[in-house]
Amino acid sequence: MTAKKSPAKFTDAFVKGLRPDPDKEKYYVRAELQGLALCVYQSGVKTWFFIFTLEGKRYSLSLGNYPDVTLAKARELYTDAWKLYAAGKNPARLAKIEETERRLAPTVEMLIEHYIESLTKASKDQDAWALRKYVVPVLGELKVADVRRKDIINLLTNIVNNHGGSMSNQVRKYLSTMFNYAIDQEIVELSPVSNVNKQAKAKPRERYLTEPEIVKVWSAFSGNKVMISDSMKRALKLILVTGQRPGDVAGMLESELVGDAWSIPAERYKTDIDHMVYLSGLAKSLLPAKRRGGFVFPTSHHLSKKSPIQVNSMGHAIKRNLDVIGVAPFTPHDLRRTAATHLGRLGFRDEVIDAVIGHSKKGIIATYNQHSYEEEKKEALKAWTSDLQRMVNLKPVDVWVGLTLSNYEPDANDPEDRRLI
């Protein structure tokens, strides 16, 4: 190792002006700070080093290349390393350990997969779809600990520009929850999403179906002109009949059906409480007659028979068939809003409607009003079912025998299924 003997007074101009020696592979220039040196290679690369002796052995710690690491930054890194050295520690060895840990640390893609695996809520498929589609291609290879606030902002801004503000805000919500999970798992100490605002102002959706639109939608979902599987048509109708979340309907399990009720367990429900949904005869008639346990509405994909239909697939199916349905664009969640809106039209109080659709109580009401509204929920759903049957000209459907239904919607694509309602 060759070094100029007298320390140099480092300035930006001095460092910038250093040139390679054509006769030497490299040479070192020592700074006035003890142990700080700049190595100038024949290739023109300039690298900062902290050179020190500990327990009789000489070490060198790379502080990075100039100009990526400026003179000011090099002095800062040198000061940090010197403090460790002064405390009797080996900064070069600690840096090597840190680098090894960083290299073995999980990437964002790995975190996403672990996070998805931990989810039990009904919207798991929606979270997984969004994170894999929008986050993995951009941040997937980054180490979780290396993700910064600017990375999140750039990602969300790009989603706003290419996929809309609503999707950007949804992805932000999923990322926030995921990084909170990472904190709980002691993968990171701070979330890079915590101080990131929504990159788009989300306007609350107000779309609901009017009575004439309900008639068109019900007719379309009852016929064979729309390119939607029988299982999905039933599920979409059930959202409208019960007012429940699309993800909860899609993920319905046979074990949750007890008598005339559907009991959604807390571990699968968004509000983390058990939720009881009373099933009218019409609601029961929408449950498939041929079931073998597990999910009531399994996906039609031949490779995924043990998985439920996905909420995103519901939305895509509606969008693809809007011309046939003959109404303005709507989403599966708009069917839920439709049920709530018409319950209001029928004269039911807000607190009863909230209980029906599973909204948790807020503020002081949650503290002082412990009434569960179970009977009111039942009456509300009965009234809504009766009104819905009037709209679509259906006779009341009251028969329910165990898990075998005598009344159900036929599947025109199934040669064994030719009965009519």
C-alpha positions, 0 to 999 in steps of 0.5 A: 500500500503506497500513501503520500506521507503528509496528510492533505487538506481535503476540499471539494476542488482538491478531491475533484482534481485528483487524477490517476497515476498511469504508473500505479494501479492505485495510490492513497491520499491521506486526509487531515483526519486520522485514518481517513483516506481516498484511494485513486485507482488507475481506472479513475475510480476514487474510493473513500476508506477509513484505515485503522489498526486494532489489536495489532492488525490493520483494517480498512473500511470502505466508505463508498465511491466519490462523487456518489459519496461526497466529501461531506458525506465521507466525513460523516461516515468517518465520524460514525466509524471513528466513534465505534473504533474509539469504543474498542469496536471493529467498524470493518467487521461490524460493517461486514456483519451488517452487509451479510444481514442486509443481503439475507434480509427479506425483500418486499416480494418476500414480505408480501408473500408472508403477509398474504399467508398471514391473512384470514380476512375475506378480502385476502384475494383482493389484497394479494392481487393488488400487491402482486400486480402493482407493488412487486414489479416496482419494489419487489426486489428491494430489501424491506429495510431499504424502502423509503418514503419517496419509493412509496410516493413514486409508486402511488403517484404512478398508479394514480397516473396509470390506473386511477386514484381509487386504486392508488389509495387502495394500494396505499391502504394495503401497504400500510397494513403490510408494513405494520405487520412487518413491524409486529414481526420485527422485520422493520422498526418504522413504516415508510408509509406512515407519513405518506398521504393519499396521492388522490382525493377519493370521492365517496361512491354514491352509485346504487341501482334504481328499481328499473336498473335492479330489474335489468340486472336481476334479469341479466343474472337470471338468463344465459346472455351474460358471460358469467358463471352460474356460481358468480351470478348467484353470489352477485345476486346474494350481495344484493339480497343480503347487503353483505360485503362482496368478499364475505359472500364470495368466501362463504363456507357451508359450515357458516350456514346454520338453519335460517342464518349465515353466521360469519365468524369474527376471524373472517369478518372485517370488523373482527366480530361475529356477524349474523345474517338472516337468510330469506327464502330468496337468499337460500334459493341462490345457494347452489344445490350441488355442494360437497362442503367447503366454499359455497361459491367455488371458482369455476377454474378447473385448477382451483376448485377448492378456492372461492370466486375472487372479488376482483373477478366479480367486478371484471365479470360485470364490466365485461357484460355491461352492454348486455346488462343494459345499465350504467357501470356499477361494481359488486360493492354498489349492489351492497349500497343498493340494498342499504339505500332501499332499506332506507327508502323502506323506512328503516332507521340508520342504526338498523341498516348499519346493523344489517350491512355489518357496520360497527358502531362509532364513538359514544354510540358504541360505548352506550348502545349495546343493543344488537338489533338482531330482530330488527335486522331480520325484519329489515331483510324480510321487508327488503326481500319482499320488495325485491321480489315485487320488483323482479316479479318473483313469487315468494320463495320460502322452502329450505330443507337442510342443504338441499334446495328444491328451488334454485337457478339453473345452469344452462351450461350444465347438461345435468341441470335443466330444471327451472325456478 
